[in-house]
Amino acid sequence: MPEKPRMQVRLFKPSVGEEELANLRGVFERAWLGLGPLVTQFENEWSEYIATSNSVGVNSATAALHLALTAYNFPRGSKVLVPAITFASTATAVLYNDLIPVFVDVDPVTLSISLTDMETKITRDCVAVIPVHMGGHPVPMEELIVLAKAHNLVVIEDCAHCAGGLYKGKRLGTWGDIGCFSFEEKKSMTTGDGGMICSDQDALIEPLRANRWVGIDKDTWKRSANYTSPEAMDSRHWHYEIAVLGYKYNMNDVMAAIGLAQLKKLDWMNARRRELIRLYLDGIAGCRYIKPLLPYELKDAAYWLFGVRCEQRDELIVYLKQRGIATSVHFMPLPLHPLFREFDDPIPISTEIWQTFITLPLFPDMTDEEAHYVIEALCEFDAK
Ligand SMILES: *Cc1c(COP(=O)(O)O)cnc(C)c1O
């Protein structure tokens, strides 16, 4: 048995405390836990924060991506370009809509969608592209949008890794037609599970409010005021209409209560992650075999992942595990999963480089001491 490690370092950890609890207490006191006024408040504050005109709260980024594509009613069988290296939801959202994912190789440096490979894979039946700001590193959106416009492609940004990030002074999630965010517990900020759909095109995303609420065209919490109101005796408060096949994808007031507190901390959390990444980068600068996963540019950035690349990936993972340091791999290329095998397209770079990826601990409440402990282990491995 190896000796017990000096420390245990988690991979991700949500930063939650008194502020979230205080907001939750308010929800409990009102005893309205479902879709309610706090969801609207969170949507409004989110819209203001990222400077977009409209936001729709949902229960995950998976739901957000699904509904974002639904907004366009693309003909069944149309094609949607997605990067080969991303989380499954970027592509399952395409399948949920009876569309076909076309996997595009990634740029070997930034790990986001390769614009060169994208150009070669665009065909007449392509209708949209879903760029992913991998790990929080921005896709060169001004270039991607030129390419998308030239081919009439809708741009849906998968912002699951970059809440609060800016690119060229403009918030990520506001460059494309629709931006989709994740508030899953491991992501940049959390509501337990949760997501947000954002756009400046109100007419496009306003109908998604019914789509996220089983197709119902009115919010129950607004009607409920009239259930017993003497001024509304003949208001037929119980009436609503269902005109579309919707989903049960709404955010609720428990999530929104947490989200309102998290949003206030988001800039701080992103700044703290930048500080820790700076420690990591300085700490491994002298390593010969271990290199940073991404070309980290820390100004204005909202990086969610810190990782490294190492040819001895599997040995390094075991080495860190023996020292109580949690790791992961983000991500195995999607076409390597059985579900996506039938959509196989050449992605030589992704297939090669993902085998060197290791994700390391990064979360706002991580201490400098913990970061130094991980760095020490990395440098020891590198020196062997
Ligand atoms: C986590 C993630 C999602 C899905 O987010 P959920 O809120 O868990 O549904 C989508 N895309 C990417 C790139 C992700 O990492």
The ligand as an SDF file (V2000), in Angstrom:
LIG
                    3D

 15 15  0  0  0  0  0  0  0  0999 V2000
  -21.2980   20.8590  -19.1540 C   0  0  0  0  0  0  0  0  0  0  0  0
  -21.4530   21.1290  -20.6010 C   0  0  0  0  0  0  0  0  0  0  0  0
  -22.7120   21.1750  -21.2230 C   0  0  0  0  0  0  0  0  0  0  0  0
  -23.9680   20.7490  -20.5380 C   0  0  0  0  0  0  0  0  0  0  0  0
  -24.2530   21.4760  -19.4110 O   0  0  0  0  0  0  0  0  0  0  0  0
  -25.4250   20.9960  -18.4250 P   0  0  0  0  0  0  0  0  0  0  0  0
  -25.8310   22.2570  -17.7470 O   0  0  0  0  0  0  0  0  0  0  0  0
  -24.8050   19.9960  -17.4940 O   0  0  0  0  0  0  0  0  0  0  0  0
  -26.5010   20.4050  -19.2570 O   0  0  0  0  0  0  0  0  0  0  0  0
  -22.7930   21.5540  -22.5610 C   0  0  0  0  0  0  0  0  0  0  0  0
  -21.6790   21.8520  -23.2560 N   0  0  0  0  0  0  0  0  0  0  0  0
  -20.4440   21.7850  -22.7070 C   0  0  0  0  0  0  0  0  0  0  0  0
  -19.2670   22.1380  -23.5400 C   0  0  0  0  0  0  0  0  0  0  0  0
  -20.2950   21.4130  -21.3730 C   0  0  0  0  0  0  0  0  0  0  0  0
  -19.0700   21.2930  -20.8280 O   0  0  0  0  0  0  0  0  0  0  0  0
  1  2  1  0
  2  3  1  0
  2 14  2  0
  3  4  1  0
  3 10  2  0
  4  5  1  0
  5  6  1  0
  6  7  2  0
  6  8  1  0
  6  9  1  0
 10 11  1  0
 11 12  2  0
 12 13  1  0
 12 14  1  0
 14 15  1  0
M  END
$$$$
